[in-house]
Amino acid sequence: MENKYLKKPWIRLYETLALPETFEPYPETSYTEFHLDEPASKYPDSLALVQFDYEMTYRELKEHVDRLATALADLGIKKGDVVATVLQTSIQFAIADMAIPKIGAIHLLGSVIDSVDGLIDKFTRTECRMVICCHTNVKDRDVIEKVKEAANSTGVEKIIITHTKDYSSNPPEHKDEEEVIWFTDLIKKYPPKPPNVDIDPKRDIAVLSFTGGATGTPKGVMLSHYNSIAHTTSFFGSLLPSSIADLFEGIVRVLMPLPQFHMYGHGMTILMLRHGYALLLVTDPRDMNEFIRLAREYHPLFTVGAPAQYMKLAEKVEDLGLIALSGSMPLAPTTHMHFEENTGSIMVEGYGLAEFSPVTHAPSMVSVFVPLFGNEDNAGEAFHLFNNFLKTIGVSSLIKRILNMVGPDEIGLLSNKIIMFISKNTLVTPSGREKEIMGSIGVPCVDADIKIIDVVTEDEIPMEKVVKKRLTGEMCIKAPWRMVGYWPDVGSGTDEEGYVHTGDVVTIDGWGRTYIIDRVKEMVNVSGYKVYPREIDDLLCNYPGVEEIATIGYPDPGRPGSDLLKVFIVPTQDYKGRMKKEDIMDYLRSRTPPYAVPKDIEFRDEFPKTSTNKILKKRLREEEVKKMSSYYTHYSYYSIDKERRK
């Protein structure tokens, strides 16, 4: 193995896929120019966004963005001001996301499920001047009422409001609302003539996103114009050679069921817009019927989503024939396999952090086609042959013309059939030889730099040792699209070398594919032995009747410094009341060391979760600590009372 492969084993997959080792220098332009203005000039009449029964072209999208940008400037928003959105996934979000940075302002991503206190915290800390929000009911309270209450307690000066169905064939009538301006009124009133603003791409902030706060106080991640552009360039460029990817610009359709206020959904939105793709928007991430309707009507090639969404889809529909990217939380092998088998799709997993816009690891398309060609080398040879063929003078332009003549509907329909054929006839499930991509989050994107540190000593582990001995350690990352810092401190959130410590324990194989073992904070110390709860989760996710699972560790009051393990299970509907703790214990005893067998198992109807559907293990841990505290307090009082009676 060459020295460069020892230090960066993922370069082997880059070369196999005909990818460059770097994309530097990255474009130094503005966020909106790169993600919308340039593609709109190339594909003005291509479909950009679909919402309900409403379709918008790139020409129309750019015009609406320019009109809103003009309005914001006239309403007093200046360069460096913070403008928040509290919107569902929608055309309105896409318009606002491009309009706010266009005039040099900072787009603060707010969530429709944020509490009033959460909104007050964000608005206060960022000195937010204006909010664009939707008129919709979430958890029995209208979003506008929460925003008004938060605005009255902060420095917010103006509220712009919209109904999500304002962009539909039958928009609702607007009732008079105090203290608000209607979004669509601004679009009608103002011309598409925004002011020219000088942007320093590396210094000026385009997007401000707060971390989930599941493990502490939410932090504001500052992303510059340059960060977002570098992320879009590297992530997309790490999937396929540009010669192949360029063929489908302005043609491909993509399903978007993710919340755009979450960095995963936001990053995928701007990525697709950059390449002239049509985004099919599912305004409610739980609405799988709308997902299926859009898939049947528009024949998308690609979708992005979270594991919980894919679990529901696998139960509702067959024969989708999609390439599906999963992110936001770990993908269980059973979910992966079940989705592919039921829907005839190909699923891949990525990885990222809000601090990186968000993607740092991308699935290699070589790995996707390994089952078709036998191994990476054969798959890579096929890619190289096709790549060289496309570079022949006149070939790419001819194929592009043919694809445009055929049209996105027929291309999508044909792609769906091809993917279903590959999925149903060539993919090897874990019951045979495991697929190479199963369980992997992919390889680092081009220009991402990775180091692995020991979770105890915090010393760096040489990459060749990690690969050869399959050692584990905390993954630390830096890349050109790493955040500027946590609000408001430029340069914060990294170590002395510029790496962000992810908190994820990983190992890496000889091709650079990365596998998450668990979170550093989740590591449990059982009588001196290290146990990673995710390993227990992975063992039990295949157990009959398990729908969701969460293993935690909490302090053992009888052994200071040691922890106890407990497993929580949400059974499937047909297994509720039928699962037995002892059977599960026996199953684990035959597959784990004695110290890794949990002390208890609890069955639940549901788990506490974050806004992005991640299981709140912290909450489960707190519940157990509280139970133990109550038990020992009661035991102590009982013992004291008993002594007194003596």
Secondary structure, 3 states (H helix, E strand, C coil): CCHHHHHCCCHHHHHHCCCCCCCCCCCCCCHHHHHHHHHHHHCCCCEEEEECCEEEEHHHHHHHHHHHHHHHHHCCCCCCCEEEEECCCCHHHHHHHHHHHHCCCEEEEECCCCCHHHHHHHHHHHCCCEEEEECCEECCEEHHHHHHHHHHCCCCCEEEEECHHHCCCCCCCCCCCCCCEEHHHHHHHCCCCCCCCCCCCCCCEEEEEECCCCCCCCCEEEEEHHHHHHHHHHHHHCCCCHHHHHHHCCCCEEEECCCCCCHHHHHHHHHHHHCCCEEEECCCCCCHHHHHHHHHHHCCCEEEECHHHHHHHHHHCCCCCCEEEECCCCCCHHHHHHHHHHHCCEEEECEECHHHCCEEEECCHHHHCHHHHCCHHHHHHHHHHHHHHHCCCCHHHHHHHHHHHHCHHHHHHHHHHHHHHHHHHCCCCCCCCCCCCCCCCCEECCCCEEEEECCCCCCEECHHHHHHHCCCEEEEEECCCCCCEECCEECCCCCCCCCEEEEEEEEECCCCCEEEEEEHHHCEEECCEEECHHHHHHHHCCCCCEEEEEEEEEECCCCCCCEEEEEEEEECHHHCCCCCHHHHHHHHHCCCCHHHCCCEEEECCCCCECCCCCECHHHHHHHHHHHHHHHHHHHHHHHHHHHHHC
